[in-house]
């Protein structure tokens, strides 16, 4: 954007809009001053530097300007790190605690008000659409206030050195990414189906002396048979309906009674027919397959990115070597050759400086073509914007003389070093907060949301029990003497009369709610890890890899928590 503004100033000066470049700089300084007072002051100092009567004073003022800008950026980063504390806490409330609170409020509110807040479709919309959108919106706003710092090189799919799309290397062999991914899905699905039907253990699951880590999932026939009920007991026109018709119940009363009894029966832990083993196995298999897919697809890109990041880190040091040779009035070819031999272990000295020298000496290219030629240039396959723009500055400054080039490269090296230092400082400042956010998304949130699935069962059982209980056995409170309007009628009623029986049947079953929460856990860990990585380091490639790595861990923790919490519920509320 700054380069665009400078081009506009030059163009307007040539057109006569400004009498001099200085007028354009003054206009630019004041137009940008409303957004950044530091940038305004820097432009004014640059304008003032040309008024100095000696070169030493001019360079001293320019160095001071650079330091002031860096100090302002540092101050903004420190303030940003301090300001992260509140939003990160709010993100925890919205993403983790809000679903826990809603699972208590929604079923109770639905049962008493008759609204469909706890139906499967509504819960899916709230948990898997509305809350994730809120989390994304909040995280995006948090990210938008991040001070701009170092951005790693972007590795595109067409980058030289990458294997063909959707393939990966094993030794010298090239394999399709889909082979291990589909293998995990197929094997995981088969294993999940086996555990669903036969369990995981030794012996007969119906015998008391058997040893089972995971028992087979209960079926409708199992739970109804254990309670000595026929399979069609709760069906329309089934056994229970016939029994109530024989007792002369009204049709509406029969429907509400069966719905209430059915909800209470299947909400109990011992009668739960949710295929937990199948769901858990598929969740773990799919999350692991997704993590493997992202890892294999981005692994080579990440290796190349780290390699180019190392080149950028080496580049700022090698500029000192170039500048020292240029300061001795050596031509740029000698300076590049000296940097190549002086830093033999540096990647940048061999691949950038060495290739540039070869293009000049062997192909007879001028300096600019030796660096930027699209077919043979030393930066042909280098995606680093830092190295590219720095070499452009070096090429342009050499045209003004080797002494000018030496001073320019020294300043550039210092600027790159300061930029790297500031970026590392931001990462250090926010590491504690971002580390907490990662811990919440990968470890704490799956535990809390796993417990939430069991709380939902407790809430439903409690509501159904209250509704099905005898009103005459409920405690009465004498409110007639309080003077409250309607107290007399309220005193003669019990709490069960406020619960809508027709709503009980529409509440999400434990299995449906488990799937809804599992989807939300997956969304939460992906969203949180992606945005937290971008807050630490503006690197979408690394953000995708971190989100994928955290996914199977969070899913396994969620599954284990659901198993343990269900065991506790079965022991205390069965």
N, C-alpha and C positions, 0 to 999 in steps of 0.2 A: 504493500500500500504506500509506503514511503517513497519507493522508487517511482510509482505512478504519479505521486504528487510532484516529485522533482521533474519528471518529464513534462508534466503540465506547466510547471513554472517556466521551463526552458521554451516550450512552445509559445506560451503567452508572451514571453519577452520578445521572441522573434516576430510575433504578430504586432508588437507595440502596445499590448495591454499593460505591461510593466515597462518602465524606462530602463530598469536594471534588474539583475538577478536578485540584488539585495532587497528590492521592493517585494519581489515574489516571496522571498524567505520571511520577511516581516509579516506578510499577509498569511502565510502558512502557519507561522508561529501563533498568531492570535486566533486563527480559526480552529487550531487544535488545542489551544490553551484551555478551552472549556472541558475537554476530555482528559488532558494530561498536562498539568502545570510544569512537570519536570521536562517533558518534551519541548514545551514552549521555551523554557529557560535554556535548554540545550541549543536550540536553534538560534536564540539571541546571542549565546556565547560564541557560536560558530561565526555568526555575523560580526561580532566584536573582535574576533581573533585576527581578521584581516587588517584591523586598524592598528595592531601592535607594530612597533617600529623595529623589532628584532625577531628573527626566527625562533630564538630560544623562548622568548616570552609567548609567542604564538603557540608553540607546541606545549608550553606549560599550561596555557589556558585550555587548550583542547584536551589535554590529559585530565585536567581538573573537571572539565565537562563530562568526560567519560566516567570518572569516579562518582560524580554526583548522580548521574543516571543510574549507575549500578547500585548506589546506596538507596535510591528511591525504590528500585525494584526489590531490593532486599527488604526494605521496610514493608512494602506491600505484601511480600510473601510471609513475613512474620505475622502481620495482621491477619492474613488469610488462614494461617495455621491456627491462630487463636480463635478465629471465628468458626472454625470447623467443629469445635466442641459441641455447640448448641445444635446445629443442624444434624450432626451424626446421632445425637440423642433422639432428636425428633424422628429421624429415619428409623431408629430402632422401635420407637413407639408405633409408627405407622405400619411398619413391615412385620413386626413380631407381636407386640402386645395387643394391637387392634384386633387381629383375628382371634386371639384368645378371649378377648372381652365379648366379641360378637357372637361367639359360639354359645355363650350363656344367655345373652340378651335376645338373640333372634328366635330360638325355639320358644322361650318363655313369652316373648311378645306376640309371637304368632298364635300360641295356644290361648292366650287371654283376649287378644283383639280379633282373632279370626283372619288376620292378614296372611298372605302367602310368603312371608319373609324367610321361612326355613324350608321352603321347597327346594328340590334339587336344582332346578334351573336358576332360581334366584340366588342360591348359595354359590353356584358356579359363576354367575355374573359378578357377585360381590368379591369372592375370593380370587378367582382366576382372571378377571378382566378389570374390575374397578380398582381394587387395591394395587395390583401391579402397575396400572397406569399412573396411580398416585405416586408410587415409589419411583417410577421412571421420571415422571415430571419433577419430583423433588430432587432426585439425584442429578438430573440434567441442569436444573437451576444452580445446584451446588457446584457443578463442574464448570458452568459458564462464568462463574466469578473467579476461577482459578487464574492466577497470573501466567501469561504465556512464557514458557521457558523452552529448553532444548527439546526438539522433536527428533526422534531417531529416524534413520533412513527408511523410506517406504519400499518394501520389496514386492514387486508386482509378479503376477503369474508368468510373465514373459521374461523375467530376469534370467540372464545367462547363469548356468551352474545349477539350475533347479531341474529335478526330474520332470517328466511329462505330467500333466495334470492328473490327479487322482492315482498316482503311483508313488511308491517309496522304495528305497534301496535297502536290501539286506545283504551286506557284504558287497559282492559285485553283481548280485541278481536284482532284477527289478520286478516288483510285485504290485498288484492292484490293491488299493486301499480297501476296496470292498470285500476282499477275501477275508481278512481278520474281522472286519466289522460284521459281515453277515454270519461268519462263523460264531461269533459271540452271541448274536441274536438267536440263531438256530439252536445252539447248544444250551443257552440259557432258557429258551422257551421249552425245549424238551425236558430239561431238568426241573423246571418249574411245574410242568404238567405231571411229571412223575411224583414229585413231592405233594402236589395237589391231590392226587388219587391215592398214593400209597404211603406218604409221609417219609420221614428220614429217621430210621432207627432199626432196631432189631426186634423180631418177634411179631406177634399179632397185636395191632393197636387196640383191639377190644379186650385184651387180657391184661390183668393187673400186673403181671410179672414182666411185661415187655419193657424194653428200654428204647425210648424215642426222644430224639432231640426236637423234631418237629412232627406232630401228629398230622394225619391227613385232614384236609378241610372237611368240615361237617356239611352234609347235604340235607335237603328238606326231608327226605325219607328218614335219615338218621335221627334228627331232633324230634320229629313228630312221633316216630316209633318209640323212642325212649320215653316219651310222655304218654304213650298208649293212645295216640291220636291217629286217625287215618290220614292218608296223604291229602285228601280233599277236604280236610277239616275246616279250613278258613276260606275255601273257594265259594264262589257264587253258586247257590244251589247245593252246597256241600253239607256235611254232617252238622256243623254248628248252626247253620241257617235252619236246617230241619228241626233241630232241638228247640230253637227259639220260636219257630212257627208253632210248634206243639204247645208252647206256653202262651200262645195268643199275643205275642209281641207285635207291635206295629212295624210296618216295613222300614220306616225311617229309623226307628229305634233299633231294629235288627242290624241295619247297615252300620250305624254308629257303634253299636256294641261289638260287632265282629271286628271293625277297624281298630277299636281301642284294644281289644284282647289280642289281636294279631300284632299290633305295634309293641305291646308290652311283652308278649311271648318272645318275639324275635330280637327285642332289644336286650334281653338277658344274655349274659356272656355264654352260658351253657347252651343256649339255643341259637347262637349267632351262626348263620350259614354263609357269611361272607367268605369268599375264597382267598383267604389271606396269603397262603403259600403261593398261589398262582400270581396274585397281584404283586407281592413282594419280589418274587423271582423275576417277573417281567420288568418291574421298576429298576432293579439292580442291573439286569442284563441290558436294558435300553440305555441307562445312564452310562454304564461302562462302555457300551458300543459307541455312544456319542463322544465320550472322552477320548477313546482310541482314534476315532475318525478325525477329530480336530487335531490331536497330537501328531498323527501321521501326516496330515495335510499341511500343517504349519511348521513341523519340526525343521525341515530343511530351510524354510524361509527364515526361521529364527536363527539358525546357525549363520546364514549369510548376513542377517542383520547385525548379529553380534560381531561378525568379522568387520563389517563396514564401520560399526561403532568404534571398534578398536583402531581402525585406520584414522578415524576422526580424532581420537584421543592422541594418537601418535603425530598427527599432522601439525598440531599446535606447537609441539616441541621441535619438529623438523623445520619449522619456519625460522627459528632462531639460527639454525645452521645455514639455511639459505641466506638469511639477512647478513650473517657474519661474512660470508664469502662476497656477497654483493657490496658490502661496506669496504672491502679491499679492492674495489673497482674491477672485480672479476666479472666476466660475462655470465649471463644466466645459465648457459650450457655448462660452464665449469661449476657453478654453484649447485646445479642439480646433480651433476656427476659426483661432486664431493659429498652431498647429502646421501647419495646412494651408497657410497663406500664407507662413510662415517657411521651410518646407521644400518648396518647390513641385516639386522634381525627385524627391522621394522617393515611391516607389510606395505605401508604407504611409500616408503623410499624405493622399494623394488617395483611395485606395480604402477605407481604414478610417476615418480621421478625417473626411475630407470627406463620405463617405456617411453617417456617423453624424450629422453636423451637419445634412445635408439631411433625414434622417428626423425629426430633432427639430423643425426649423424649418418644414418643408413638410408633413409628415404628422402633426405634433403628438404624436409618440411620446415616452414617458418614456425615460430614458437606457438602461435595461436592454433594453427592447424595441428601441430604435434600434440596438443592437449585436447582440442575440441572437435577434431575431424570425426564425422559420424561413422566412418568406416574403419579408421586406423588410430583415432585419437586415444590417448592414455586414459581418458575418462569415459570411453565408449560405453562400458557396462557398469559404471559406478553410479549408484543412485543417490549418493550423498550430496545434498544441497550445500552443506558447509564446505566440502572440498571443492565442489564445482564453482561456487561463488568466490571462494578464496583464491582459486587459481585464476579466475577471471580478473580479480583485483591485481594479482601478481603480474599477469600478462600486460594489463593496461598500465601499471605503474612502471614496468621496465621501459616502456616507450618514452617515459619522461626522464629516464636516466637511472643508472644503477644505484646512485645515492638516494634518490627519491624512493626507489623500489625497496631499498634496505630499510629506510625509516618506516615505510608503509607496512612491510611484513612484520617488523618488530611490534608496531601498534596492533596489527591484526592478530598476532600470536597472543599478545596480552589480552586483547578483547575476547578471544576464544577461551583462554584460560579463565577469565573472570566469569564468562557465561557458564562454563562447566561448573565452576565453584558455586555459583548462585543456584543452579539446578540441583546440585547435590544437597545444598543447604535446605531447599524446599522439601526434598524427600526426607531429610533427617527431621525437620520440624514437624511434619505431619505423620511420621511413621507410627507414633504411638496411637494416634486416633484411627488411622487407616487399619492398623493391626487389630484394634478392637472391633472395627466394623467387619473385617474378614472373619474374626472369631465368632462374632454374632451370626453372620450369614451361614457359615459352614457348620458350626458346632451348636451354638445356643438355640438358634431359630428352629432347626430340626427337632431338638429335644422338646422345646416348648410346644411346637405344633404337633408333635407325636403325642404328647400328653393331651392336647386339645381333642384328638379323636376319641379318647376314652372319656373325657369330660362330656362330650356330646351324648354318649351312651347313658351316662349317669343322669343328665338333664332330661332325656326322653323317658327313661324309666321312672323318674320322679314325677314327671307330669302325668304319665299314664296311670301311675299308682294313685295319684291324687284324684284323677278323674274317675277311676274305677272304684274308688273307696265309697263306703256307705256314708252318705251325708250326715246321717244321724250320729255317727261316731266322731264327727269333727268337733273340736272344741268351739263352744259358743262364747261370744263376748257381749256383755250387756251394754249396749250403746244408747238405749232409749232415753236415759236420763241426761245425756250429754247436750241435748238441744241441737244436735247436728241435723240438718234437713236430710230426710231419707234414712236416718239411722235406724228407725224401727224396722224397715224392710231389710236393711243390710244385716241387722242382728239376727234375723230369722233365716239367713242363708249361710252357706258354707263356701269355702274357697273353691271347691270342685265345681260349683255352679257357674263360675266365671270362665272355666276352661271350655273351649269349643271342641266337642268330640269330633266333628267333621274335619278339623284341622289336624288332629293327631295322626290320621291316616296319611296325610300328605307330607309329613315331615320326612326329610332325607334319611334313608336307612344308614346304618353304620358303614356298610360297604360303599355306598354312593359318596358319603361324606369323606371316607378314607381316600378315595380317588381324587376328590376335589382338593383336599388338603395336600395330597402328594404332588399334584400338578402345581399347586402354589409354592411348595417347597422348591421344586425345580426352577420355577420362574424367579423366586426370590434369590436363590444362590447364584443364578446366572446374572441377574440384574445387578446385585450388590457387588459381586466380584468384578464384573466388567467395569462398573463406574469407579470402584475404589482403585483399581489399577490405573485408570485414566487420571484419577486425581493425583496419584503418586507419580506417574510417568505418562506423558501424552503419547501412548504407544498402543494403538488398537490391536496390533498383532499379539502383543503380550497379554492384553486384556482378554482376548478370546481364549488364549491358552490357559490362563489362570482360571477363568470361569469354567472351562471344560475340566480342569484338574480337580476343582472343588466339588463338581457335581456328584460323582460317585461316592465321595466321602460323606457328603450331606445326606444322600439317599440312604446309605447304609446306616448312618446314625438315626435317621428318621425311622427306618424299619425296625431297628433294635429297640428304640424307645416305644414304638407302638406295641411290640411284642411284650415288653416288660410291663407297660402300663395296662395292657389287656389282662395279663396274668394277675396283677394287683386288683383290678376291677372284678375279675372273676372270683378272687378269693374273698373280697369284702362285700360285693354287691350281687353275687350270684344267688 
